[in-house]
Amino acid sequence: MMSSSGLQDLVNLTKRDASAARERSRALDLRDFDDLVVLSAGVDCKEAAWETGGLEVAEEIFRRLVERSPSFAPAFYELAVVHRFQRRLDEALKRASQAAALAPGHHGYGLFQAHMYYANACWDEGDAVLDALPSSTDLECRESLAMREFGAYLREFPRDRARYITRSIRERHYWMEVREVAEAIRAAIRERRGFALIRLGDGEGTFIRVNDRDEAAYRHLYAHHRRFWITFLLGETFDPTWTGYLGLTDRLLDFATEADILGVAYWEWIDYEYSIAADRTIPCLLSINRAVMENVRHVTLCNQDMHLQLHRTGLLAEIMREVTSLTVISCLDGLDAKIREMFGVADVDLIKVPSEDYAPHLAGKVQKPARPHFPFVFWDIVATLSQPHHGRVFLIAAGTFGKYYAAIIKRHGGVALDLGSIVDGWMKMASRPFYSAMFEIDDKAS
């Protein structure tokens, strides 16, 4: 078999020019490469340029691979994954079923087949796959239980109901667009009064509890997501049961609704997640809007991506021209200097927090934390923030914990702006797929 250098060239080309890479993938003679080498190259192409054509390059590779090796189950599975993210859920089901048929009893393939049955509203078929699927470990059992409940969730909350919920909260609460948000921030800064802009995304939605019936109906689904997110934030060895972490997350919505303006999940985002049948993100985002609809009597709302809107419109830069001193809360060394450079704010303090335990975009740039953000670092920062701030501005980029910090800052007279991952873009780190273009980031440098 030939070395993988030709395929690696294709992967590298995909990063630079996916359309040219797709043409080359059609012409590339795959007969000289081992199946696993071709499969690996397809996966690399998919991951290298997720939103800029890499999926189509990967599709071409996997399509040719299944034609060449019609009994090679991994190729059918990877092709199914590509079709899912192309929003071709019927094709994804077809290929997932072929993979499962070629490898009976394979837990991952069977789980994905059930997932795609549910994505296509084939409820009984999805249940039947899970009924027959062997689970040999605790993790596999949890995955199967969570997937079954995801099917039930999609059945109870189809796309049309999700749209109704999302539109209803806009009608029931005051809704602000970007210019009105910017003016509210300016007014708080000028008046030196407590203020908070807090945004809730899928991470926060993981922990929001809508009601007891909902928690009981989807206990395995929610537990699976919460376990994933706790590991993402705090590491595999973190024990949430004795640290008080679960009690803190129980009160997340209470803290968040102290905000003057609360950013919630918007329809375009939720609609995209439905189009790919996102088993984690759909319930997490919809929980935010359901909780606001059912449990919050009065709040001013805006889109969750308000930080990006403020950046794109230049309104954030205009706001910063009125600021002479501020504090930034982040894990990024040098962010204080970057803010001085970008906005001309002379006095910038940095409160350093640990990074998320799993943060690929920070690899080699931020030292892995010696101890997790919670509990000790969190409570130390809470104590630091629990003092009069006299209208001082705080830019917060501290993940889920930043939502609590923002509420505490407001209580003590500070102006808290939850800017989240936008600071990654300022520091030329592509922590989101679209940041490379938005912040003119060289992928090789990021």
C-alpha positions in Angstrom: 0.0 0.0 0.0 1.1 3.6 -0.8 2.1 6.0 2.0 -0.5 8.4 3.2 1.3 11.5 1.9 -1.1 12.0 -1.0 -4.0 12.0 1.3 -2.3 14.3 3.8 -1.8 16.7 0.9 -5.6 16.5 0.3 -6.3 17.3 4.0 -3.9 20.3 3.9 -5.6 21.5 0.7 -9.0 21.2 2.4 -7.9 23.7 5.0 -6.9 26.2 2.4 -9.4 25.6 -0.4 -12.2 23.1 0.1 -13.6 23.4 -3.4 -10.3 22.6 -5.0 -9.8 19.8 -2.5 -13.2 18.3 -3.6 -12.1 18.3 -7.2 -8.8 16.6 -6.3 -10.6 14.0 -4.1 -12.6 12.9 -7.2 -9.4 12.5 -9.2 -7.3 10.8 -6.5 -6.7 7.1 -7.0 -7.7 5.5 -3.7 -6.7 2.0 -4.8 -3.2 2.5 -3.5 -4.3 3.3 0.0 -5.5 1.1 2.9 -9.1 1.5 3.9 -8.2 2.8 7.4 -5.8 5.4 5.9 -8.5 6.6 3.6 -11.1 6.7 6.4 -8.7 8.7 8.6 -8.1 11.2 5.9 -11.8 11.7 5.4 -12.4 12.3 9.1 -9.5 14.8 9.0 -11.0 16.7 6.1 -14.4 16.8 7.8 -12.8 18.2 11.0 -10.4 20.6 9.2 -13.0 22.7 7.4 -16.3 21.9 9.1 -18.3 24.9 7.8 -16.2 25.8 4.7 -16.6 22.7 2.5 -14.8 20.0 4.4 -18.0 18.0 4.8 -18.3 17.8 1.0 -14.7 16.6 0.7 -15.2 14.0 3.3 -18.5 12.9 1.6 -16.6 12.3 -1.6 -14.0 10.3 0.1 -16.4 8.2 2.2 -18.7 7.7 -0.8 -15.9 6.3 -2.9 -14.7 4.2 0.0 -18.1 2.5 0.5 -18.2 1.7 -3.2 -14.8 0.2 -3.1 -15.2 -1.7 0.2 -19.0 -2.4 0.6 -18.4 -4.5 3.7 -16.4 -1.8 5.6 -18.8 -0.6 8.2 -16.8 2.4 9.5 -17.1 4.0 6.1 -20.8 3.8 6.1 -21.0 5.2 9.6 -18.7 8.2 8.8 -20.8 8.9 5.6 -23.9 8.8 7.8 -22.3 11.4 10.2 -21.5 13.6 7.2 -25.0 13.4 5.9 -26.4 14.3 9.3 -24.3 17.5 9.4 -25.4 18.3 5.9 -28.9 18.2 7.2 -29.8 15.2 5.0 -31.3 13.1 7.8 -33.0 10.6 5.5 -29.6 9.8 3.9 -28.0 9.7 7.3 -30.5 7.1 8.4 -29.9 5.0 5.3 -26.1 4.9 5.8 -26.4 4.4 9.6 -28.6 1.4 9.1 -26.1 -0.1 6.6 -23.3 0.4 9.1 -25.3 -1.3 11.9 -26.3 -4.2 9.6 -22.6 -4.8 8.7 -21.6 -4.8 12.4 -24.4 -6.3 14.4 -24.2 -5.5 18.1 -21.8 -2.6 17.6 -23.0 -0.2 20.3 -21.9 3.0 18.6 -23.4 2.1 15.2 -26.7 0.9 16.8 -26.9 4.0 18.9 -26.5 6.3 15.9 -29.0 4.3 13.9 -31.6 4.8 16.7 -30.7 8.5 16.8 -31.3 8.8 13.1 -34.6 6.9 13.3 -35.7 9.5 15.9 -34.5 12.3 13.8 -36.8 11.1 11.0 -39.8 10.7 13.4 -39.6 6.9 13.3 -40.2 6.4 17.0 -41.1 2.7 17.1 -38.1 1.8 14.9 -35.7 3.7 17.1 -37.1 2.1 20.2 -36.7 -1.3 18.6 -33.1 -0.8 17.8 -32.3 0.2 21.4 -34.3 -2.8 22.7 -32.1 -5.1 20.7 -28.8 -3.2 21.3 -26.5 -4.9 23.8 -24.8 -2.7 26.4 -21.8 -4.1 28.1 -20.6 -1.1 30.2 -22.3 1.4 32.5 -21.5 4.1 29.9 -23.2 2.2 27.1 -26.3 1.7 29.4 -26.4 5.4 30.2 -26.0 6.3 26.5 -28.9 4.0 25.5 -31.2 5.3 28.2 -30.4 8.9 27.3 -30.9 8.3 23.6 -34.3 6.6 24.2 -35.4 9.7 26.2 -34.1 12.0 23.4 -36.5 10.2 21.1 -39.3 10.9 23.6 -38.2 14.5 23.9 -38.3 15.1 20.1 -41.8 13.5 20.1 -43.0 15.8 22.9 -41.1 18.9 21.6 -41.1 18.8 17.8 -39.7 21.7 15.8 -43.1 23.5 15.6 -43.5 23.5 19.3 -40.0 24.7 19.9 -40.7 27.6 17.5 -43.9 28.4 19.3 -42.1 28.5 22.7 -39.2 30.6 21.4 -41.6 33.1 19.7 -43.9 33.2 22.8 -41.2 34.5 25.2 -40.5 37.4 22.8 -44.2 38.3 22.9 -44.5 38.0 26.7 -41.4 39.9 27.7 -39.8 43.1 26.5 -37.3 42.4 23.7 -34.3 44.5 23.0 -32.4 44.7 19.7 -28.7 45.6 19.6 -28.9 49.4 19.5 -31.3 49.5 22.5 -29.0 47.1 24.4 -26.0 49.4 23.7 -27.9 52.4 24.9 -28.9 50.7 28.1 -25.2 49.8 28.7 -24.1 53.4 28.1 -26.7 54.7 30.5 -25.6 52.4 33.3 -22.0 53.4 32.7 -22.8 57.1 32.7 -25.0 56.8 35.8 -22.4 54.5 37.6 -25.1 52.1 38.7 -25.3 48.4 39.0 -26.2 46.6 35.7 -25.8 43.2 34.2 -26.0 41.8 30.7 -26.1 38.0 31.0 -26.4 35.5 28.2 -27.5 31.8 28.5 -26.2 29.2 26.0 -26.3 25.5 25.7 -23.8 25.1 28.7 -26.1 27.0 31.0 -29.2 25.3 29.6 -27.7 22.0 30.6 -28.4 22.8 34.3 -31.6 24.8 34.1 -34.5 22.9 35.6 -37.9 23.6 34.1 -40.2 21.7 36.5 -40.3 18.5 38.5 -42.3 16.6 35.9 -39.8 17.4 33.2 -36.9 16.4 35.3 -38.5 13.0 36.0 -39.5 12.4 32.4 -36.0 13.0 31.1 -33.8 12.2 34.1 -31.4 10.0 32.1 -31.1 12.4 29.2 -30.4 15.4 31.5 -28.1 13.4 33.8 -26.1 12.4 30.7 -25.7 15.9 29.5 -24.9 17.3 32.9 -22.2 14.7 33.4 -20.7 15.6 30.0 -20.7 19.3 30.8 -19.3 18.9 34.3 -16.4 16.9 32.8 -15.9 19.5 30.1 -15.7 22.3 32.7 -14.1 20.7 35.7 -12.5 17.4 34.6 -13.2 13.8 34.9 -12.2 13.5 38.5 -14.4 16.4 39.8 -17.1 15.2 42.2 -20.1 17.6 42.1 -21.9 15.9 45.0 -19.8 17.1 48.0 -18.6 20.5 46.7 -21.9 22.3 46.7 -21.8 22.5 42.9 -25.2 20.9 42.3 -26.8 23.4 44.7 -25.2 26.2 42.9 -26.5 25.0 39.5 -30.0 24.6 41.0 -30.0 28.4 41.4 -28.6 29.3 38.0 -31.8 30.8 36.7 -32.3 32.8 39.9 -28.9 34.4 39.4 -29.4 34.9 35.6 -32.8 36.6 35.9 -31.2 39.3 38.1 -29.8 40.6 34.9 -31.1 43.9 33.4 -31.0 42.2 30.0 -31.0 38.4 29.6 -29.8 36.8 26.4 -31.7 33.7 25.5 -31.6 31.0 22.7 -32.8 32.5 19.4 -34.8 30.6 16.8 -32.1 30.5 14.1 -29.8 28.6 16.5 -32.5 26.2 17.7 -33.7 25.6 14.2 -30.2 24.6 13.1 -29.9 22.2 16.0 -33.2 20.6 15.0 -32.0 20.3 11.4 -29.1 18.1 12.6 -31.1 16.4 15.4 -28.6 17.5 18.1 -29.3 15.3 21.0 -27.5 17.5 23.5 -28.1 21.0 22.2 -31.8 20.8 21.5 -32.9 20.0 25.1 -30.3 22.4 26.5 -31.4 25.4 24.5 -35.1 24.7 24.7 -34.8 24.4 28.5 -33.7 28.0 28.7 -36.7 29.3 26.8 -39.2 26.9 28.4 -37.9 28.0 31.9 -38.3 31.7 30.9 -41.8 31.0 29.7 -43.0 28.9 32.7 -41.0 30.3 35.6 -40.1 34.0 35.0 -42.7 36.7 35.4 -40.8 39.7 34.2 -37.5 40.1 32.4 -36.0 42.0 29.5 -34.7 39.7 26.8 -32.3 39.8 23.8 -30.6 37.3 21.5 -28.0 35.1 23.2 -25.5 36.2 20.5 -25.7 39.9 21.6 -22.0 40.0 22.3 -21.3 39.2 18.7 -23.9 41.8 17.5 -22.3 44.5 19.7 -18.9 43.6 18.1 -20.1 43.4 14.5 -21.9 46.7 14.6 -19.0 48.6 16.2 -21.3 49.5 19.1 -19.1 47.8 21.7 -16.1 49.9 20.5 -18.3 53.0 20.9 -19.2 52.0 24.4 -15.6 51.4 25.3 -14.7 55.0 24.3 -16.6 56.2 27.3 -14.7 53.8 29.7 -11.6 54.9 31.5 -11.0 51.9 33.6 -12.4 48.3 33.8 -11.8 44.8 35.0 -11.8 41.7 32.8 -12.4 38.2 34.2 -10.8 35.6 31.9 -8.4 32.7 31.7 -6.4 34.4 29.0 -3.0 36.0 29.8 -2.5 39.2 27.9 -6.2 40.0 27.5 -5.8 43.1 29.6 -3.1 44.4 27.3 -5.2 43.5 24.2 -8.1 45.5 25.6 -5.9 48.5 26.2 -4.6 48.2 22.6 -8.0 47.7 21.0 -10.1 50.2 22.9 -7.6 52.7 24.4 -8.7 52.0 28.0 -5.7 53.0 30.1 -6.6 51.2 33.4 -7.4 47.5 32.8 -7.2 44.9 35.6 -7.3 41.2 35.0 -8.9 38.7 37.4 -7.5 35.4 36.2 -9.7 32.3 36.3 -8.8 28.7 35.4 -9.7 27.6 31.9 -12.3 24.9 31.1 -10.7 21.5 31.7 -11.3 20.6 28.0 -10.5 23.5 25.8 -8.8 22.5 22.5 -8.4 26.0 21.2 -6.4 26.9 24.4 -3.9 24.0 24.0 -0.4 25.3 24.3 -1.6 28.8 25.0 -3.1 28.5 28.5 -1.6 26.2 31.2 -4.0 23.5 32.2 -5.4 24.5 35.6 -3.7 23.0 38.7 -7.1 23.1 40.4 -10.6 23.4 38.9 -12.6 26.7 38.8 -14.9 25.3 41.4 -15.1 25.3 44.4 -12.1 27.2 45.9 -11.3 29.6 43.0 -15.0 30.4 42.5 -15.6 31.4 46.1 -12.4 33.4 46.3 -13.5 35.4 43.3 -17.0 35.8 44.8 -15.5 37.2 47.9 -13.3 39.6 45.8 -16.4 40.8 43.9 -18.6 41.2 46.9 -17.6 44.8 47.6 -18.7 48.2 46.4 -17.8 48.8 42.7 -19.2 52.4 42.2 -20.1 51.8 38.5 -16.8 50.1 37.5 -17.1 48.1 34.3 -16.4 44.4 34.2 -16.0 42.4 31.0 -16.6 38.8 31.8 -15.4 35.7 29.9 -15.7 33.0 32.4 -18.1 30.5 31.0 -21.0 29.3 33.2 -19.4 30.7 36.3 -19.3 34.1 34.7 -23.1 34.3 34.9 -22.9 34.2 38.7 -20.1 36.7 38.8 -22.2 39.1 36.7 -25.1 39.0 39.1 -22.8 39.5 42.1 -21.1 42.5 40.4 -24.5 44.1 39.7 -25.6 43.6 43.3 -22.5 45.6 44.4 -22.9 48.4 41.9 -20.7 47.3 39.0 -21.6 47.2 35.3 -21.2 43.5 34.2 -21.0 42.7 30.5 -21.0 38.9 29.8 -18.9 38.9 26.6 -18.0 35.2 26.7 -16.0 33.7 23.9 -15.7 36.9 21.9 -12.5 37.6 23.8 -11.0 34.5 22.1 -11.5 36.2 18.8 -9.7 39.3 20.1 -6.8 37.1 21.0 -6.8 35.5 17.6 -8.1 32.1 18.8 -10.7 30.4 16.7 -12.8 28.9 19.5 -15.9 28.9 17.2 -15.9 27.7 13.5 -16.9 31.1 12.2 -14.4 33.1 14.3 -11.6 32.6 11.7 -13.5 34.8 9.2 -15.0 37.2 11.7 -11.7 38.0 13.4 -9.4 37.4 10.4 -7.6 34.6 12.2 -5.0 32.5 10.3 -6.0 28.9 11.1 -2.3 27.9 11.2 -1.7 30.4 13.9 -4.7 29.5 15.9 
